[in-house]
Amino acid sequence: MAAPCSRMANRPLWRFITNVRRTGLKHTGVRQISLSSACRAATQTRSKTEGVPSPWKLYGAVCLQRLPVISQERNPIEDQFAELMHQMELERSLLSDHEQRLLEDSERMTRKQADNYDSDEEEADYGGQETITAQDQEDTWEQKLKHFQPALRDRDVGGTPLGSVERCLGDSLVLLVQQTVGKETIWLLPQAQWEAGETLRQTAERGLSSLPEADFKATFLGNTPCGVYRYTFPKEVRTERCVGAKVFFFKAFLSAGSASQKEPFLWVKKTELQRYLKPPYLEKVDRFILNL
């Protein structure tokens, strides 16, 4: 039976259907399949579906993150591990050029204190020039170090406003904007309503570029949304043709740009989102925001 079955499997589909029709199966209770009628029915169903407008308004939003600019403060365990690694590296390392000079200077001082020291020979080796010892260089470096003032790691000490992208340089920040939804003004991720002819990512890019008095350059991470938030409108504004809205989120990293601090912008940490976002909205957003 294996050979006939293999020959049937290699036959074209149209020849197989033709052979079935020629058999006595057409006189049984089995309904014949018409490929043309099935395709016509699928086309009609698709055309009817495309003609019906969606009862949901579509929005594209962007989760714009500013990555940390400086390293975070180390905890005690990290300090102990760093000290251990520094000690291991010091024990396995070779002498630097400055340490070699210190040894040479020490040997030179030892020769000067010897009874058979010849100063003329020493001056001939160095061409008669005044030698600057490694210890002299260290003294010069220490004087420069006293006048050096390192910049503050935490710029929030002076009260950096929340709208400044320069706050919390050791943490990852998320951009929030103030928008009016219905009769209420709330904090949201930058978003825009979808327009025909554009993709959802293009909608999110337009929502970011259309912010007033802002020039943010962002790198989007792919064309696929990282999350979606759906909500229904209140009963007083809800209709059969407009039930609610669906917001599709896209992730992006800030590469350059600035904004006016007079505009309603906020750069907040992940732990600060609960102060500004509503709980249902925060539940969806918190899933894809990484606390880098």
Helices and strands as residue ranges (DSSP letters): H 2-10, H 13-22, G 24-27, H 35-51, E 56-66, H 76-92, H 97-112, H 119-125, H 134-146, G 155-158, E 173-181, E 184-188, E 191-193, H 200-209, E 214-220, E 227-232, E 244-259, E 265-268, G 270-275, H 279-285
